[in-house]
Amino acid sequence: MKILAITNQKGGVGKTTTCVNLAASLASLGKRVLLIDLDPQGNASTGSGVNKAHLKYSIYHVLIGEKMLREVIVTSEKGGFDIAPSNRELAGAEVELVNELARENRLKVAIAKLGEAYAYDVVLLDCPPALNLVTVNALTAASAVMIPMQCEYYALEGLSDLVNTIKKVRARLNPTLEIEGLLRTLFDSRNMLANQVSAQLISHFGDKVYKTIIPRNIRLAEAPSYGVPVLSYDKGSKGAVAYMELAQEITDKEIAGKDNISTADISKEKKHG
C-alpha cells in the first residue's frame, strides 16, 4: 500500500485540487484508492461529492479514538474512489490530542488496522495548509510526500521550511519518509517568473520534480462546485488531461521501481548462489 501525503503549508497552491483529481485519475487506471481528508475546511470531501454538513462521523472521530477508519469511509460515486471525509470538527483534534500518548501515530495506527477487506493500492492524505499536529500525523503515516507548489518566489521560501520539517519527522518519527516529488501547479507558461522558478526547481531537485505540469484551467476551478472531479466534469479539458498524465507518471515510476528491486534481488541471489 502506497501512502502519499500531499502537503504544503502555503494555501492556494492546488493541494486539494490535486488530491481529488489524482484520486479519480488513479481510480480510472484501475487502482483502488482511499483519499483521507485531513483539512478542517473539508474541501476534498465537498469536491468528492460528500455533504460535509450532514456527516455523522468523520476522520476527526478516528483521530480521537472514537471510531475505526473503516467506519467513516464513504464512496465518491462520481470519482470512483473511497474517502474518509472531514469537516470543522477536525479543528478540535489539535487541542484534544495535545496531552495524549503517541499522538503523532494516531493516523498511522488507524490505517494499519484497515485489514485485508480494505486493501487499497494508494492512500492519499490531503493535509491542512499548516505544519500542525494533524500534518505531523500525516507525515508519520506516509511512505512518501508530494509537494504541490506554484512557481513563484515566495513558494521557494515555504518549500525550505517544509523540507526541514520532513527531515525532522524522518529523524524522529518516520525514518523511511521521503519526498516523492514536487508538482508544479497553476502553471502559466507565458509567465517569465514561473519559467525561471521551474528551472530552479529542476536544477536543485532534479528528477524529484514531476515531469507533468498542472496548468491554470477554468474547468479545474469549476468542478468542485458540482461535487465531482474534473475527469467527470470535463475529461477533455487541459486540467483533466494533466492529472491523468500525473497518475500515469506515478504508476510508471512505481512499476519501474519494482522492476529495479526485482533485478537487484535476482543479482543478489546469483551472487550468493
C-alpha positions as CSV (number, residue, x, y, z in Angstrom):
1,M,0.0,0.0,0.0
2,K,1.4,3.4,-1.0
3,I,0.6,6.2,1.4
4,L,1.2,9.6,-0.2
5,A,0.9,12.8,1.9
6,I,0.1,15.7,-0.3
7,T,1.2,18.8,1.6
8,N,2.3,22.4,1.5
9,Q,1.9,24.8,4.4
10,K,1.1,27.5,1.9
11,G,-2.5,27.7,1.0
12,G,-3.9,28.2,-2.5
13,V,-1.4,26.0,-4.3
14,G,-3.8,23.4,-5.7
15,K,-3.2,20.9,-2.9
16,T,-6.8,19.8,-2.5
17,T,-7.5,20.0,-6.2
18,T,-4.5,17.6,-6.7
19,C,-5.8,15.2,-4.1
20,V,-9.3,14.9,-5.6
21,N,-8.3,14.8,-9.2
22,L,-5.3,12.5,-8.7
23,A,-7.5,10.1,-6.7
24,A,-10.1,10.0,-9.6
25,S,-7.3,9.6,-12.2
26,L,-5.6,6.7,-10.4
27,A,-9.0,5.1,-9.9
28,S,-9.7,5.4,-13.7
29,L,-6.4,3.5,-14.2
30,G,-7.8,0.6,-12.1
31,K,-6.2,1.5,-8.8
32,R,-8.1,1.1,-5.5
33,V,-7.8,4.5,-3.9
34,L,-8.6,5.9,-0.5
35,L,-8.5,9.7,0.0
36,I,-8.3,10.9,3.6
37,D,-9.4,14.5,4.1
38,L,-7.3,15.9,6.9
39,D,-8.2,19.6,6.4
40,P,-11.0,21.0,8.7
41,Q,-12.2,23.0,5.7
42,G,-13.4,19.7,4.2
43,N,-12.9,20.9,0.6
44,A,-11.7,17.5,-0.6
45,S,-14.9,16.0,0.8
46,T,-17.1,18.5,-0.9
47,G,-15.1,18.2,-4.2
48,S,-15.7,14.4,-4.0
49,G,-19.4,14.8,-3.7
50,V,-19.7,14.4,0.1
51,N,-22.1,16.6,2.0
52,K,-19.8,17.5,5.0
53,A,-22.7,19.3,6.8
54,H,-24.5,16.0,7.2
55,L,-21.7,13.8,8.3
56,K,-22.4,11.7,11.4
57,Y,-18.8,10.6,11.7
58,S,-15.6,11.8,10.1
59,I,-11.8,11.5,10.3
60,Y,-12.0,13.6,13.5
61,H,-13.6,10.7,15.3
62,V,-10.9,8.4,14.1
63,L,-8.1,10.6,15.3
64,I,-9.6,11.0,18.8
65,G,-10.1,7.2,19.0
66,E,-13.9,7.1,18.9
67,K,-14.2,5.2,15.6
68,M,-12.2,2.9,13.4
69,L,-11.2,4.3,10.0
70,R,-13.3,1.8,8.1
71,E,-16.4,3.0,9.9
72,V,-16.1,6.5,8.4
73,I,-15.2,5.7,4.9
74,V,-17.7,6.5,2.2
75,T,-17.6,6.2,-1.6
76,S,-17.2,9.1,-4.1
77,E,-19.7,7.8,-6.7
78,K,-18.5,10.2,-9.4
79,G,-14.8,9.8,-8.5
80,G,-14.7,6.1,-8.3
81,F,-12.6,6.2,-5.1
82,D,-13.2,5.9,-1.3
83,I,-12.9,8.9,1.0
84,A,-12.6,9.4,4.8
85,P,-14.3,12.8,5.0
86,S,-13.7,15.8,7.2
87,N,-15.5,18.9,8.5
88,R,-15.0,21.7,11.0
89,E,-14.9,19.3,13.9
90,L,-11.4,18.3,12.9
91,A,-10.1,21.7,14.1
92,G,-10.7,20.4,17.7
93,A,-8.5,17.4,17.3
94,E,-5.3,19.5,17.7
95,V,-6.4,20.5,21.3
96,E,-7.8,17.1,22.2
97,L,-4.7,15.2,21.2
98,V,-2.1,17.5,22.8
99,N,-1.8,15.5,26.0
100,E,-2.4,12.1,24.5
101,L,0.4,9.5,24.4
102,A,1.7,8.6,20.9
103,R,-0.5,11.3,19.4
104,E,1.7,11.5,16.3
105,N,0.8,7.9,15.4
106,R,-3.0,8.0,15.5
107,L,-3.4,8.1,11.7
108,K,-0.7,5.5,11.1
109,V,-2.3,3.0,13.5
110,A,-5.7,3.7,12.0
111,I,-4.5,2.9,8.5
112,A,-2.7,-0.2,9.7
113,K,-6.0,-1.5,11.2
114,L,-7.9,-1.3,7.9
115,G,-7.4,-5.0,7.2
116,E,-7.5,-7.1,4.1
117,A,-11.0,-6.1,3.2
118,Y,-9.7,-2.6,2.6
119,A,-6.6,-3.5,0.6
120,Y,-6.0,-0.1,-1.1
121,D,-3.3,0.4,-3.7
122,V,-2.9,4.0,-2.9
123,V,-3.9,6.2,0.1
124,L,-3.8,9.9,-0.5
125,L,-3.6,12.3,2.5
126,D,-4.9,15.8,2.0
127,C,-3.1,17.8,4.6
128,P,-4.1,21.1,6.1
129,P,-2.2,24.2,5.0
130,A,-0.2,24.3,8.3
131,L,2.6,22.4,10.0
132,N,0.5,21.3,12.9
133,L,-0.2,18.0,14.7
134,V,-2.6,16.7,12.1
135,T,0.1,17.3,9.4
136,V,2.7,15.5,11.6
137,N,0.2,12.6,11.8
138,A,0.1,12.5,8.0
139,L,3.8,12.6,7.6
140,T,4.3,9.9,10.3
141,A,1.8,7.6,8.4
142,A,3.0,8.4,4.9
143,S,5.6,6.4,2.9
144,A,6.3,9.5,0.7
145,V,5.4,13.1,0.2
146,M,4.1,15.1,-2.8
147,I,4.5,18.8,-2.6
148,P,2.3,20.8,-4.9
149,M,3.6,24.3,-5.5
150,Q,3.2,27.4,-7.6
151,C,6.3,28.6,-9.4
152,E,6.6,31.9,-7.7
153,Y,9.3,33.5,-5.4
154,Y,7.6,33.0,-2.0
155,A,6.9,29.4,-2.8
156,L,10.7,28.7,-2.7
157,E,10.9,30.1,0.9
158,G,8.0,28.0,2.1
159,L,9.5,24.9,0.4
160,S,12.6,25.3,2.5
161,D,10.6,25.2,5.7
162,L,8.6,22.2,4.6
163,V,11.7,20.2,3.6
164,N,13.2,20.9,7.1
165,T,10.0,19.7,8.7
166,I,10.1,16.5,6.7
167,K,13.7,15.9,7.8
168,K,12.7,16.3,11.4
169,V,9.8,13.8,11.0
170,R,12.2,11.4,9.3
171,A,14.7,11.7,12.1
172,R,12.3,11.3,15.0
173,L,9.1,9.5,13.8
174,N,9.3,8.0,10.3
175,P,12.8,7.0,9.1
176,T,11.5,5.8,5.7
177,L,9.7,9.0,4.8
178,E,10.9,10.6,1.5
179,I,9.9,13.3,-0.9
180,E,8.5,11.5,-3.9
181,G,8.1,14.6,-6.0
182,L,7.4,18.3,-6.4
183,L,4.4,19.1,-8.5
184,R,4.2,22.4,-10.4
185,T,0.6,23.6,-10.2
186,L,-1.4,26.6,-11.5
187,F,1.3,27.0,-14.1
188,D,1.2,29.7,-16.8
189,S,3.9,29.1,-19.4
190,R,3.6,32.8,-20.5
191,N,4.8,34.0,-17.1
192,M,8.6,34.5,-17.2
193,L,9.0,34.2,-13.4
194,A,7.1,30.9,-13.4
195,N,9.5,29.5,-16.0
196,Q,12.5,30.8,-14.1
197,V,11.3,29.2,-10.8
198,S,10.5,26.0,-12.6
199,A,14.1,25.9,-14.0
200,Q,15.5,26.5,-10.5
201,L,13.4,23.6,-9.1
202,I,14.7,21.2,-11.7
203,S,18.3,22.4,-11.2
204,H,18.1,21.8,-7.5
205,F,15.8,18.8,-7.2
206,G,16.4,17.0,-10.5
207,D,14.1,14.0,-11.1
208,K,12.2,14.8,-7.9
209,V,10.3,17.3,-9.9
210,Y,7.4,15.6,-11.7
211,K,7.5,15.9,-15.5
212,T,3.8,16.5,-15.5
213,I,2.8,20.2,-15.1
214,I,-0.7,21.2,-13.9
215,P,-1.8,24.3,-15.9
216,R,-4.2,27.0,-14.8
217,N,-7.5,25.7,-16.0
218,I,-11.0,27.1,-15.5
219,R,-12.5,23.5,-15.5
220,L,-10.4,22.6,-12.5
221,A,-11.8,25.6,-10.7
222,E,-15.4,24.8,-11.7
223,A,-15.6,21.1,-11.0
224,P,-15.7,21.3,-7.1
225,S,-18.9,23.4,-7.2
226,Y,-20.6,20.3,-8.8
227,G,-19.1,18.0,-6.3
228,V,-17.1,16.0,-8.9
229,P,-13.5,15.6,-10.1
230,V,-12.6,17.3,-13.3
231,L,-12.4,13.9,-15.0
232,S,-16.2,13.6,-14.6
233,Y,-16.9,17.2,-15.3
234,D,-14.9,17.6,-18.5
235,K,-12.5,14.8,-19.2
236,G,-11.2,16.6,-22.3
237,S,-10.1,19.7,-20.5
238,K,-6.4,20.5,-20.1
239,G,-6.7,20.0,-16.3
240,A,-8.2,16.5,-16.6
241,V,-5.6,15.5,-19.2
242,A,-2.8,16.8,-16.9
243,Y,-4.0,14.8,-13.9
244,M,-4.3,11.7,-16.0
245,E,-0.7,12.2,-17.1
246,L,0.3,12.6,-13.5
247,A,-1.4,9.4,-12.4
248,Q,0.3,7.6,-15.3
249,E,3.7,9.1,-14.4
250,I,3.3,7.9,-10.7
251,T,2.1,4.5,-11.8
252,D,5.0,4.1,-14.3
253,K,7.5,5.2,-11.7
254,E,6.2,2.7,-9.2
255,I,6.4,-0.1,-11.8
256,A,10.0,0.9,-12.7
257,G,10.9,0.9,-9.0
258,K,9.6,-2.6,-8.5
259,D,11.4,-3.8,-11.6
260,N,14.7,-2.3,-10.2
261,I,14.1,-4.1,-6.9
262,S,13.4,-7.4,-8.7
263,T,16.6,-7.0,-10.8
264,A,18.6,-6.3,-7.6
265,D,17.1,-9.3,-5.9
266,I,18.0,-11.6,-8.8
267,S,21.6,-10.2,-8.9
268,K,21.8,-10.8,-5.1
269,E,20.7,-14.4,-5.5
270,K,23.2,-15.1,-8.3
271,K,25.9,-13.6,-6.2
272,H,25.1,-15.8,-3.2
273,G,24.2,-18.9,-5.3
